Amino acid sequence: MIQGFAAYLLWGAFPFYFRLLERSGPFEVVAHRALWSLAFCLAALAVTRPRLHGALGDRRTVTLLAAGGVLVAANWTLYVWGVTTGRTLDAALGYYINPLLVALVGVVFLGEELRRGQWLAFVLGAAAVVVMVAGYGQVPVIALGVATTFTLYGVIKKRAGRTVPAVPGLAVETAAIAPLALGYLLVLHAAGRDTVDLLTPYGALVAASGVVTAVPLLLFAGAAARIPLVTIGVLQYLTPTLQFLIGWLAFGEPMPAARWAGFALVWLAVAVFALDGARHHAALRPSAPRAGPRTGAA
């Protein structure tokens, strides 16, 4: 629980960190983030020396992880773009919508069935987007983009991530986009438009993005292996809630009536979704034996 809470707390506090990097464009920030994350993962692998032949010997698994790297880079770019341009609330909305979109993807691509509570939650989430579009006169691109890329990334991790530990998986993902990231930074430097000098305090702050990316991921991996999925499902809403509060209270982003109405619908959808998940989990839990000695938890 402590590891899970810490992971989502750190992810929720990300806007404070990335707002410090607003002098650089989102593509430059993400390029550095990918390269420094890869450096951190390689250093961690050199220390721990895990056995990876079975996990990464499958070409299909490596291909899926590489595709995941492209998706997570797109997600990072949209998120950094939102935070550094005064749209932290849109990024928070995207992570609220994400679990609802995951459920829909499960229906469309994995042949799963939605329960009534999940359908109601999805309808409320869709209504929230409609309300915001009507109120603003434009589609919340960052919110929908963040939700979509992270949902597809989650599907890939579900297919490939079961056999690959967190650090090696992230290493493959970042290695897949590292050539593009390095190429972009070289072109930017050649054109004299780069904003990061690694020998300055600002450069050290940018380089720290590798640790900033990897630490909550490792905490999450430790939590996911030890606490129930329904608990993870509840904890995940800590991140967008913190991001919402930061965007509204710390950054002073506007909250007109249409945005309040949209968020209210999303919060209602989240409450319905979480309650339905908790009830379903409780119904699936085997009942305790009526007699006999206790043998301990599984």
Backbone bond lengths (Angstrom), bond angles and torsions (degrees), N, CA, C in turn:
res aa  C-N    CA-C-N  psi(-1)  N-CA   C-N-CA  omega(-1)  CA-C   N-CA-C  phi
1 M - - - 1.455 - - 1.529 110.83 -
2 I 1.336 116.04 -41.61 1.467 119.49 179.48 1.526 110.46 -63.34
3 Q 1.334 116.82 -43.26 1.467 120.17 178.70 1.524 111.22 -63.90
4 G 1.333 117.37 -43.86 1.462 120.64 -179.93 1.519 111.52 -64.22
5 F 1.344 116.55 -45.16 1.454 120.45 178.76 1.525 110.63 -61.35
6 A 1.327 116.88 -42.99 1.467 120.78 -179.63 1.520 111.42 -63.57
7 A 1.348 117.09 -40.72 1.465 120.58 -179.86 1.520 111.15 -61.24
8 Y 1.327 116.47 -50.10 1.467 119.62 -177.70 1.522 111.63 -71.41
9 L 1.338 117.85 -29.23 1.459 120.83 175.39 1.523 110.41 -65.68
10 L 1.335 116.87 -43.95 1.468 120.07 178.29 1.519 111.31 -64.43
11 W 1.335 117.27 -44.53 1.469 119.72 177.53 1.526 110.77 -60.72
12 G 1.327 116.25 -37.72 1.459 119.55 179.48 1.516 112.93 -67.32
13 A 1.334 116.88 -28.70 1.470 121.21 -179.00 1.527 112.24 -87.06
14 F 1.319 118.51 -2.19 1.469 122.09 -178.46 1.535 113.97 -51.97
15 P 1.349 120.09 -36.77 1.471 118.16 -179.28 1.523 113.57 -55.62
16 F 1.335 117.54 -35.92 1.468 119.52 178.69 1.530 110.72 -61.99
17 Y 1.338 115.90 -41.50 1.464 119.75 -178.49 1.533 111.20 -68.77
18 F 1.328 116.88 -50.50 1.463 119.10 -174.62 1.528 112.60 -72.79
19 R 1.332 117.48 -21.59 1.464 118.22 173.68 1.530 110.71 -66.32
20 L 1.342 117.51 -26.77 1.464 121.12 176.68 1.532 111.80 -68.84
21 L 1.340 116.85 -17.30 1.463 120.88 -177.16 1.518 112.49 -103.88
22 E 1.345 117.72 19.46 1.461 120.14 -171.91 1.525 112.93 -70.14
23 R 1.341 118.39 -14.39 1.463 118.61 176.41 1.528 111.64 -67.70
24 S 1.332 117.26 -21.73 1.465 122.29 177.53 1.521 109.19 -98.55
25 G 1.325 117.01 149.53 1.451 120.70 177.41 1.517 111.06 -72.56
26 P 1.329 117.60 161.31 1.467 119.75 -177.95 1.521 113.57 -61.16
27 F 1.340 118.24 -34.75 1.461 120.16 -179.95 1.523 111.09 -67.61
28 E 1.323 116.87 -38.86 1.458 120.09 178.59 1.527 110.47 -67.86
29 V 1.331 116.93 -41.46 1.461 120.73 178.79 1.517 110.73 -62.69
30 V 1.332 116.68 -45.52 1.470 120.52 -177.85 1.525 110.77 -68.01
31 A 1.336 117.60 -36.22 1.468 120.16 177.58 1.527 110.36 -61.80
32 H 1.329 116.52 -45.59 1.467 119.55 176.66 1.525 110.55 -65.14
33 R 1.324 117.05 -40.34 1.463 120.53 -179.23 1.517 110.86 -60.61
34 A 1.325 117.13 -41.79 1.463 120.84 179.49 1.530 111.21 -64.67
35 L 1.326 117.18 -45.99 1.461 120.50 -176.65 1.525 111.60 -68.58
36 W 1.321 117.47 -41.78 1.468 119.31 -179.62 1.525 111.66 -74.18
37 S 1.320 117.30 -29.03 1.469 119.72 173.49 1.521 110.16 -66.04
38 L 1.333 116.21 -40.94 1.458 120.35 177.77 1.527 110.64 -63.46
39 A 1.324 116.88 -42.09 1.466 120.41 178.67 1.527 110.85 -62.02
40 F 1.328 116.58 -42.13 1.459 120.37 178.96 1.526 110.80 -63.42
41 C 1.333 116.44 -44.27 1.469 120.45 -179.11 1.521 111.49 -64.22
42 L 1.323 117.32 -41.94 1.461 120.33 179.50 1.525 110.93 -64.47
43 A 1.337 116.37 -38.72 1.461 119.67 177.08 1.530 110.95 -65.18
44 A 1.340 116.09 -40.86 1.461 119.86 179.02 1.523 111.31 -66.17
45 L 1.329 116.62 -38.80 1.465 120.36 178.98 1.524 110.89 -67.59
46 A 1.330 116.93 -35.65 1.464 120.19 179.05 1.521 111.09 -65.64
47 V 1.334 116.85 -31.21 1.467 121.03 -179.37 1.526 111.19 -80.95
48 T 1.338 116.54 -45.84 1.472 120.08 -174.33 1.519 113.16 -83.68
49 R 1.331 117.71 -29.27 1.461 123.66 -179.72 1.544 112.41 48.24
50 P 1.334 116.60 60.52 1.470 118.05 179.08 1.521 111.37 -73.49
51 R 1.322 116.47 160.43 1.461 121.35 175.54 1.520 109.65 -84.23
52 L 1.328 116.21 112.80 1.452 120.52 -172.36 1.523 113.94 -117.58
53 H 1.310 116.99 0.59 1.464 118.21 -174.49 1.527 111.51 -61.08
54 G 1.323 116.34 -42.22 1.458 118.85 -179.79 1.504 112.32 -71.58
55 A 1.346 117.21 -40.06 1.455 121.28 -175.89 1.520 112.52 -71.79
56 L 1.340 116.90 -42.16 1.460 120.36 -175.08 1.523 112.74 -106.04
57 G 1.319 117.32 9.12 1.463 119.75 177.85 1.515 112.91 -80.83
58 D 1.334 116.82 -13.34 1.456 121.48 -179.66 1.524 109.59 -88.87
59 R 1.335 116.73 121.75 1.464 120.98 -177.07 1.523 111.39 -63.68
60 R 1.336 116.75 -36.68 1.464 120.07 -179.93 1.525 110.87 -63.04
61 T 1.333 116.92 -41.54 1.457 120.70 179.48 1.516 111.16 -63.31
62 V 1.324 116.31 -44.89 1.471 120.57 179.45 1.520 110.77 -63.43
63 T 1.343 117.14 -39.77 1.463 121.14 178.90 1.520 110.99 -63.48
64 L 1.340 116.24 -42.78 1.456 119.90 178.42 1.528 111.36 -63.68
65 L 1.329 116.34 -41.50 1.460 119.65 178.74 1.532 111.16 -64.97
66 A 1.331 116.54 -36.95 1.467 120.21 177.30 1.526 110.70 -64.12
67 A 1.340 116.00 -41.64 1.464 120.26 176.04 1.521 110.37 -63.36
68 G 1.336 115.91 -37.87 1.451 120.27 175.60 1.523 111.62 -61.68
69 G 1.332 116.47 -35.70 1.458 120.06 177.57 1.517 112.23 -62.42
70 V 1.328 117.22 -40.07 1.466 121.16 177.79 1.528 110.41 -64.15
71 L 1.344 115.75 -43.39 1.466 120.24 -179.26 1.524 111.76 -66.67
72 V 1.328 117.18 -42.41 1.457 118.59 -178.53 1.524 110.52 -70.27
73 A 1.333 117.86 -30.38 1.466 120.43 175.18 1.529 110.13 -66.02
74 A 1.330 116.49 -40.32 1.468 120.22 176.39 1.525 110.32 -63.94
75 N 1.332 116.13 -40.42 1.458 120.49 178.61 1.525 110.77 -64.20
76 W 1.333 116.85 -44.52 1.466 120.96 178.06 1.525 110.65 -59.36
77 T 1.342 116.08 -44.29 1.464 120.42 -176.80 1.524 111.08 -62.64
78 L 1.332 116.41 -46.46 1.461 120.03 178.72 1.532 110.96 -62.02
79 Y 1.326 115.80 -41.81 1.466 120.03 -179.06 1.524 111.23 -65.13
80 V 1.328 117.31 -48.79 1.465 120.71 -179.41 1.520 110.25 -63.51
81 W 1.339 116.71 -40.34 1.464 121.58 176.98 1.535 109.56 -58.20
82 G 1.325 116.73 -45.14 1.453 120.05 -179.37 1.519 112.45 -64.06
83 V 1.331 116.83 -47.48 1.464 120.64 -175.93 1.522 111.36 -66.33
84 T 1.343 117.43 -40.91 1.462 120.76 -175.27 1.521 113.64 -82.46
85 T 1.340 117.72 -5.59 1.476 120.45 178.60 1.528 111.44 -117.80
86 G 1.343 116.69 20.18 1.447 119.65 175.83 1.510 114.87 77.05
87 R 1.339 117.61 29.63 1.462 121.22 179.85 1.530 110.91 -126.18
88 T 1.308 115.76 40.22 1.461 119.92 177.88 1.521 111.44 -60.88
89 L 1.325 117.62 -34.89 1.459 121.11 179.71 1.523 111.40 -63.86
90 D 1.330 116.99 -36.22 1.471 119.83 176.92 1.524 110.51 -66.03
91 A 1.336 116.89 -39.84 1.470 119.96 177.49 1.519 110.32 -63.71
92 A 1.346 117.02 -41.78 1.464 120.30 177.96 1.521 110.73 -62.07
93 L 1.330 116.91 -41.30 1.468 120.68 177.88 1.519 110.75 -59.48
94 G 1.334 117.06 -39.41 1.460 120.95 179.33 1.519 112.62 -60.37
95 Y 1.339 116.74 -40.06 1.468 119.62 -179.46 1.528 112.13 -78.01
96 Y 1.341 117.45 -20.51 1.459 119.78 170.37 1.531 110.42 -71.17
97 I 1.341 115.75 -40.13 1.462 121.13 -177.64 1.523 111.60 -72.69
98 N 1.325 117.21 -28.03 1.465 122.32 -172.80 1.529 114.82 -49.51
99 P 1.345 120.94 -50.68 1.473 119.22 -179.11 1.529 113.01 -61.18
100 L 1.348 116.74 -33.58 1.457 119.74 178.31 1.521 110.49 -67.62
101 L 1.332 115.81 -39.99 1.457 120.13 179.44 1.521 111.03 -68.95
102 V 1.333 117.21 -34.42 1.462 121.11 176.52 1.526 110.24 -60.10
103 A 1.336 115.82 -43.45 1.465 119.75 179.27 1.533 110.73 -62.51
104 L 1.337 117.16 -40.13 1.469 120.34 179.37 1.519 111.17 -66.28
105 V 1.323 117.66 -41.40 1.463 121.22 177.67 1.516 110.45 -61.52
106 G 1.333 116.33 -37.90 1.456 119.72 176.99 1.519 112.10 -59.55
107 V 1.327 116.91 -34.96 1.467 121.17 178.51 1.529 110.85 -73.13
108 V 1.326 116.57 -47.34 1.466 121.07 -172.88 1.521 112.14 -72.96
109 F 1.332 117.63 -43.25 1.457 120.21 -171.21 1.530 114.00 -105.60
110 L 1.319 117.37 -24.67 1.461 119.70 -175.53 1.515 113.41 -110.58
111 G 1.331 116.69 2.70 1.460 120.33 176.89 1.511 114.50 69.17
112 E 1.334 117.83 20.06 1.452 120.41 178.95 1.536 110.06 -79.92
113 E 1.318 116.49 164.88 1.456 121.64 178.90 1.525 110.03 -115.57
114 L 1.341 114.75 135.84 1.452 119.19 177.57 1.527 110.21 -85.98
115 R 1.320 115.49 137.50 1.453 119.85 172.73 1.528 109.31 -77.66
116 R 1.323 116.43 168.13 1.461 119.83 -176.94 1.523 111.91 -58.91
117 G 1.329 115.71 -41.96 1.456 118.96 179.10 1.518 112.45 -62.43
118 Q 1.333 116.87 -37.79 1.468 120.60 178.58 1.519 111.02 -68.05
119 W 1.332 116.63 -40.00 1.462 120.05 177.26 1.530 110.19 -61.52
120 L 1.328 116.82 -44.81 1.461 120.64 179.33 1.522 110.60 -61.09
121 A 1.327 116.76 -43.15 1.461 120.69 179.34 1.524 110.67 -62.58
122 F 1.337 117.06 -42.15 1.464 120.06 -179.87 1.527 111.13 -65.15
123 V 1.331 117.49 -41.39 1.466 121.07 178.71 1.526 110.47 -62.62
124 L 1.329 117.21 -42.12 1.458 120.97 178.09 1.532 110.95 -64.17
125 G 1.351 116.79 -40.54 1.463 120.12 177.46 1.517 112.16 -63.75
126 A 1.333 116.76 -41.42 1.460 120.65 177.57 1.525 110.53 -65.19
127 A 1.338 117.08 -38.02 1.460 120.82 177.97 1.523 110.75 -63.80
128 A 1.331 116.61 -36.59 1.463 120.52 177.93 1.526 111.19 -60.57
129 V 1.336 116.63 -43.21 1.465 120.21 178.63 1.516 110.32 -64.04
130 V 1.335 117.42 -42.44 1.466 121.60 179.70 1.527 110.50 -61.70
131 V 1.330 116.54 -43.16 1.459 120.69 179.12 1.525 111.11 -60.99
132 M 1.327 116.83 -42.86 1.458 119.96 -179.28 1.526 111.92 -69.18
133 V 1.327 116.05 -37.86 1.471 118.97 177.20 1.523 109.95 -63.81
134 A 1.347 116.62 -43.01 1.457 120.52 -180.00 1.529 111.03 -66.19
135 G 1.331 116.47 -37.75 1.452 119.95 -177.86 1.521 113.79 -74.82
136 Y 1.340 116.29 -36.66 1.461 121.00 -177.59 1.522 113.52 -95.20
137 G 1.330 115.65 -22.30 1.452 118.94 -176.36 1.507 113.40 77.61
138 Q 1.327 117.84 12.48 1.455 121.42 177.68 1.525 110.26 -149.75
139 V 1.331 115.64 154.00 1.462 121.84 -179.52 1.528 109.38 -74.33
140 P 1.342 118.87 133.87 1.479 120.83 176.77 1.528 110.50 -71.94
141 V 1.322 116.23 80.30 1.469 122.37 -171.97 1.524 111.46 -59.96
142 I 1.333 117.30 -45.20 1.465 119.90 -177.21 1.529 110.16 -63.58
143 A 1.326 117.03 -44.78 1.466 120.25 -178.92 1.519 111.22 -61.72
144 L 1.331 116.86 -49.07 1.463 120.14 -178.77 1.523 111.34 -68.72
145 G 1.334 116.60 -36.30 1.464 119.99 178.52 1.513 112.30 -66.62
146 V 1.338 117.27 -44.06 1.464 121.69 177.28 1.521 110.45 -60.77
147 A 1.341 116.11 -46.19 1.464 120.24 -178.82 1.523 111.77 -64.39
148 T 1.336 117.20 -42.92 1.462 120.95 -176.36 1.521 111.83 -68.71
149 T 1.331 117.30 -47.81 1.474 119.65 -178.24 1.519 111.20 -64.91
150 F 1.341 117.33 -39.07 1.462 118.71 -178.70 1.522 111.16 -73.10
151 T 1.329 117.19 -30.86 1.465 120.38 176.11 1.525 110.59 -65.31
152 L 1.316 117.07 -48.80 1.465 120.81 179.53 1.531 110.69 -64.13
153 Y 1.323 116.55 -36.88 1.463 120.54 175.67 1.528 110.23 -62.08
154 G 1.336 116.38 -40.85 1.452 120.45 178.45 1.518 112.56 -63.78
155 V 1.338 116.72 -37.75 1.472 120.66 177.71 1.523 110.36 -62.68
156 I 1.327 115.71 -43.80 1.469 119.71 179.62 1.528 110.72 -65.28
157 K 1.324 117.11 -41.28 1.467 119.90 179.33 1.520 110.95 -65.28
158 K 1.336 116.03 -32.31 1.456 119.09 178.05 1.524 110.43 -67.37
159 R 1.335 117.06 -36.43 1.460 121.52 179.95 1.526 112.12 -76.03
160 A 1.329 116.30 -41.34 1.465 119.59 -172.12 1.519 114.03 -108.49
161 G 1.339 116.89 -23.18 1.450 119.68 -171.58 1.508 115.44 -77.35
162 R 1.329 118.34 -13.88 1.463 120.09 -177.49 1.517 112.30 -64.55
163 T 1.323 116.84 -31.61 1.465 120.24 -176.02 1.528 112.54 -101.50
164 V 1.337 117.07 -2.97 1.460 120.47 -176.49 1.523 109.29 -120.00
165 P 1.326 119.04 122.87 1.465 121.39 177.53 1.525 111.83 -61.17
166 A 1.331 115.92 166.35 1.465 121.41 -172.42 1.530 112.77 -60.25
167 V 1.341 117.67 -51.09 1.463 119.95 -174.56 1.529 112.18 -66.64
168 P 1.345 120.41 -48.72 1.468 119.18 176.36 1.528 112.27 -60.16
169 G 1.338 116.92 -37.98 1.458 119.39 178.54 1.516 111.66 -61.94
170 L 1.331 116.70 -46.28 1.460 119.86 178.17 1.522 111.19 -65.30
171 A 1.337 117.19 -33.75 1.467 120.57 178.21 1.523 110.53 -61.98
172 V 1.336 117.26 -44.88 1.466 120.46 178.77 1.526 110.60 -64.72
173 E 1.322 116.25 -43.51 1.465 120.39 -178.74 1.522 111.66 -61.00
174 T 1.335 116.37 -46.57 1.462 118.95 -179.16 1.530 111.64 -72.97
175 A 1.338 116.98 -31.89 1.470 119.25 176.97 1.531 110.63 -63.87
176 A 1.330 117.08 -32.21 1.461 120.98 -178.98 1.518 111.86 -66.41
177 I 1.333 116.75 -33.44 1.466 119.44 -178.51 1.529 112.37 -102.73
178 A 1.342 117.11 -3.42 1.463 120.57 -178.79 1.528 113.37 -58.82
179 P 1.360 119.78 -43.62 1.477 118.30 179.03 1.524 112.62 -59.09
180 L 1.338 117.17 -41.60 1.461 120.10 178.12 1.526 110.71 -66.00
181 A 1.336 115.83 -41.44 1.461 119.61 -179.82 1.528 111.00 -63.35
182 L 1.331 116.21 -46.29 1.462 120.11 -179.71 1.524 110.68 -65.15
183 G 1.327 116.82 -42.88 1.460 120.62 178.66 1.522 111.59 -60.46
184 Y 1.333 116.56 -42.30 1.468 120.04 179.59 1.522 111.12 -63.03
185 L 1.345 116.62 -43.62 1.456 119.58 -179.64 1.524 112.02 -66.00
186 L 1.332 117.05 -36.29 1.472 119.97 177.72 1.521 111.59 -66.37
187 V 1.332 116.24 -42.64 1.470 120.43 177.27 1.530 110.22 -63.03
188 L 1.331 115.60 -42.37 1.466 120.25 -179.81 1.528 110.26 -62.73
189 H 1.343 116.14 -40.72 1.465 120.38 179.59 1.518 111.15 -67.67
190 A 1.331 116.48 -41.80 1.470 120.37 179.84 1.524 111.71 -62.65
191 A 1.324 115.88 -32.57 1.461 120.25 -179.95 1.526 111.89 -84.59
192 G 1.341 116.57 -3.01 1.458 120.19 -179.95 1.517 113.51 71.48
193 R 1.327 117.50 25.12 1.464 120.97 -177.40 1.523 112.83 -113.54
194 D 1.341 117.19 9.95 1.461 118.97 177.38 1.529 109.36 -77.47
195 T 1.308 116.01 151.35 1.471 120.80 -175.00 1.525 112.20 -119.74
196 V 1.326 117.76 4.76 1.459 120.82 -173.79 1.521 110.37 -116.51
197 D 1.329 116.11 118.35 1.465 122.86 171.56 1.526 106.42 -108.63
198 L 1.318 116.43 111.58 1.459 120.97 -173.63 1.525 113.24 -65.79
199 L 1.325 118.12 -12.41 1.466 121.47 179.66 1.525 112.33 -90.62
200 T 1.313 116.83 5.26 1.466 121.52 179.83 1.533 109.68 -110.38
201 P 1.344 118.60 164.18 1.476 120.44 175.79 1.529 111.98 -57.42
202 Y 1.331 117.41 -37.25 1.458 119.21 178.32 1.525 110.84 -64.32
203 G 1.347 116.56 -39.28 1.460 120.25 177.13 1.516 111.96 -62.90
204 A 1.338 116.91 -39.23 1.466 120.56 176.81 1.524 110.95 -65.02
205 L 1.339 116.21 -35.48 1.466 120.61 177.93 1.520 110.65 -64.91
206 V 1.327 116.41 -40.07 1.465 120.59 177.74 1.526 110.49 -67.48
207 A 1.335 116.71 -43.38 1.469 120.54 -179.86 1.521 111.38 -62.63
208 A 1.321 117.04 -27.80 1.465 120.55 179.30 1.524 112.41 -66.88
209 S 1.335 117.44 -10.30 1.469 120.46 179.73 1.524 111.66 -61.09
210 G 1.343 117.16 -24.30 1.462 119.38 177.26 1.513 111.44 -65.15
211 V 1.339 116.03 -46.43 1.462 120.47 177.75 1.522 110.43 -68.86
212 V 1.333 116.20 -41.49 1.464 121.35 -179.39 1.527 110.80 -59.16
213 T 1.323 116.83 -35.55 1.456 120.80 179.77 1.525 111.78 -75.75
214 A 1.326 116.90 -42.83 1.460 120.70 -170.47 1.524 113.88 -79.88
215 V 1.323 118.33 -36.85 1.469 119.83 -173.43 1.527 113.11 -61.08
216 P 1.345 119.76 -50.98 1.470 117.32 178.56 1.519 113.09 -64.10
217 L 1.331 117.12 -29.75 1.460 120.01 177.31 1.524 110.56 -64.23
218 L 1.321 116.93 -42.66 1.465 120.53 179.02 1.529 111.03 -67.30
219 L 1.333 116.29 -39.48 1.466 119.45 176.43 1.526 111.16 -62.42
220 F 1.328 115.66 -41.47 1.462 120.15 179.28 1.521 110.63 -63.87
221 A 1.339 116.57 -42.93 1.461 119.76 -179.54 1.527 110.72 -61.24
222 G 1.334 116.74 -39.52 1.455 120.17 178.25 1.513 112.02 -66.39
223 A 1.329 116.99 -37.64 1.460 120.83 179.96 1.519 111.36 -71.64
224 A 1.338 116.40 -44.34 1.467 120.53 -176.56 1.518 112.10 -61.09
225 A 1.324 116.40 -27.81 1.462 119.81 -178.84 1.523 112.70 -81.46
226 R 1.349 117.75 -9.99 1.462 119.83 -171.25 1.524 115.59 -124.54
227 I 1.326 118.73 -18.89 1.462 119.47 -178.41 1.516 109.73 -119.50
228 P 1.340 118.54 157.24 1.469 121.89 -176.03 1.531 112.41 -61.09
229 L 1.331 114.75 151.95 1.460 120.64 -179.77 1.523 111.41 -62.39
230 V 1.328 117.02 -34.99 1.463 119.45 179.98 1.531 110.69 -64.53
231 T 1.332 117.30 -32.15 1.464 120.84 176.97 1.526 110.14 -69.25
232 I 1.318 116.44 -41.95 1.464 120.57 174.93 1.525 109.78 -59.03
233 G 1.344 116.12 -41.34 1.458 120.40 -179.39 1.513 112.93 -60.64
234 V 1.331 117.36 -34.69 1.460 120.86 177.90 1.528 110.70 -77.94
235 L 1.324 116.77 -42.72 1.462 120.81 -178.48 1.528 112.50 -61.61
236 Q 1.351 116.75 -31.51 1.469 119.45 -174.10 1.528 112.63 -61.97
237 Y 1.352 117.32 -22.26 1.457 119.40 -178.95 1.523 111.94 -79.14
238 L 1.339 116.99 -7.54 1.454 119.87 175.18 1.521 110.77 -63.87
239 T 1.334 117.28 -38.30 1.469 121.20 -176.82 1.522 112.50 -63.08
240 P 1.344 120.57 -57.84 1.465 118.27 -179.62 1.520 113.18 -65.55
241 T 1.337 118.15 -27.50 1.460 119.80 177.74 1.517 110.62 -65.86
242 L 1.339 116.78 -44.92 1.459 120.53 176.51 1.524 111.20 -63.56
243 Q 1.332 116.82 -41.16 1.459 120.47 178.94 1.525 110.94 -63.92
244 F 1.328 116.03 -39.16 1.467 119.76 177.16 1.529 110.57 -61.84
245 L 1.339 117.18 -47.11 1.457 120.95 -178.78 1.526 111.30 -64.17
246 I 1.338 116.55 -38.58 1.470 120.26 178.42 1.523 110.31 -65.11
247 G 1.346 115.98 -46.89 1.462 119.48 -179.40 1.519 112.52 -62.54
248 W 1.324 116.52 -40.05 1.471 121.39 -176.06 1.527 112.32 -79.87
249 L 1.358 116.01 -50.86 1.458 119.91 -172.44 1.528 113.34 -89.56
250 A 1.345 117.49 -41.33 1.468 120.08 -176.01 1.522 112.09 -84.82
251 F 1.344 116.86 -42.69 1.464 120.10 -176.89 1.523 112.77 -93.84
252 G 1.335 117.82 -11.16 1.458 120.93 176.59 1.521 114.52 67.82
253 E 1.334 117.42 30.76 1.463 119.67 178.09 1.534 109.54 -70.55
254 P 1.343 117.47 143.14 1.476 120.35 -173.65 1.523 112.47 -67.01
255 M 1.332 115.37 146.87 1.457 122.73 176.29 1.526 109.12 -128.27
256 P 1.332 117.93 73.97 1.467 120.29 177.08 1.529 110.61 -67.84
257 A 1.321 115.45 174.20 1.462 120.70 -174.76 1.521 112.14 -58.53
258 A 1.335 118.00 -40.31 1.466 121.26 -177.82 1.527 111.06 -63.96
259 R 1.331 116.10 -38.17 1.467 119.27 179.69 1.530 110.29 -71.23
260 W 1.336 117.70 -40.56 1.460 119.91 176.20 1.525 110.47 -60.23
261 A 1.339 116.64 -43.52 1.465 120.38 -179.69 1.522 110.67 -63.32
262 G 1.334 116.39 -42.32 1.461 119.98 179.30 1.513 112.08 -63.81
263 F 1.334 116.40 -45.61 1.462 119.61 179.29 1.529 111.04 -65.72
264 A 1.341 117.11 -36.61 1.464 119.84 178.41 1.527 110.34 -60.95
265 L 1.333 117.17 -41.72 1.465 120.63 177.86 1.524 110.85 -65.84
266 V 1.339 116.71 -39.88 1.463 120.35 178.85 1.521 110.25 -64.86
267 W 1.328 117.63 -43.55 1.464 120.38 179.03 1.527 111.13 -62.87
268 L 1.341 116.33 -37.79 1.462 119.58 176.69 1.528 109.86 -65.15
269 A 1.330 116.34 -42.14 1.463 120.71 178.18 1.523 110.95 -61.44
270 V 1.330 116.28 -43.21 1.465 120.89 179.08 1.530 110.88 -62.38
271 A 1.333 116.64 -42.60 1.461 120.57 179.74 1.525 110.80 -62.71
272 V 1.335 116.94 -44.64 1.468 120.88 178.22 1.523 110.47 -62.98
273 F 1.333 116.20 -43.37 1.461 121.74 -177.96 1.535 110.75 -64.15
274 A 1.342 116.23 -45.69 1.468 120.13 -178.85 1.527 111.11 -67.04
275 L 1.333 116.88 -40.54 1.462 120.45 179.37 1.522 111.07 -64.82
276 D 1.334 116.42 -41.54 1.462 120.27 178.55 1.524 110.51 -63.49
277 G 1.333 116.48 -42.59 1.463 119.79 178.78 1.517 112.54 -63.57
278 A 1.341 116.39 -40.40 1.464 119.76 179.66 1.527 110.82 -65.59
279 R 1.326 116.96 -42.32 1.463 120.52 179.26 1.522 111.27 -65.41
280 H 1.329 116.71 -41.08 1.465 120.29 179.96 1.522 110.18 -65.51
281 H 1.335 117.11 -40.97 1.462 121.04 179.08 1.530 110.62 -64.00
282 A 1.350 116.37 -40.58 1.458 120.16 179.72 1.524 111.28 -66.25
283 A 1.348 116.35 -36.23 1.463 120.16 -179.65 1.523 111.72 -68.71
284 L 1.333 116.62 -30.96 1.467 120.62 -179.03 1.515 112.57 -82.65
285 R 1.326 117.63 -16.15 1.459 121.04 -177.37 1.534 109.88 -69.39
286 P 1.316 117.98 126.98 1.467 119.08 -179.84 1.515 111.30 -64.25
287 S 1.332 115.28 143.71 1.460 120.02 -179.70 1.523 110.25 -72.47
288 A 1.314 117.25 151.67 1.458 122.13 -177.80 1.530 109.44 -72.32
289 P 1.339 119.18 146.40 1.457 121.30 178.27 1.521 111.34 -65.67
290 R 1.303 115.72 146.35 1.475 119.82 -177.46 1.518 112.43 -76.55
291 A 1.303 118.11 -27.78 1.457 119.77 -177.89 1.516 109.11 -146.30
292 G 1.345 115.55 165.73 1.456 118.78 177.87 1.502 111.32 109.02
293 P 1.290 118.64 159.40 1.468 122.29 -178.41 1.514 111.71 -73.73
294 R 1.311 116.94 149.92 1.458 121.65 176.00 1.517 109.83 -76.01
295 T 1.322 116.23 138.31 1.465 120.87 -178.21 1.501 112.32 -109.02
296 G 1.349 118.27 0.78 1.457 120.11 179.53 1.506 111.57 99.89
297 A 1.328 115.64 164.94 1.466 121.15 -178.99 1.511 110.06 -75.55
298 A 1.330 113.90 150.74 1.463 119.38 178.85 1.510 109.14 -72.80
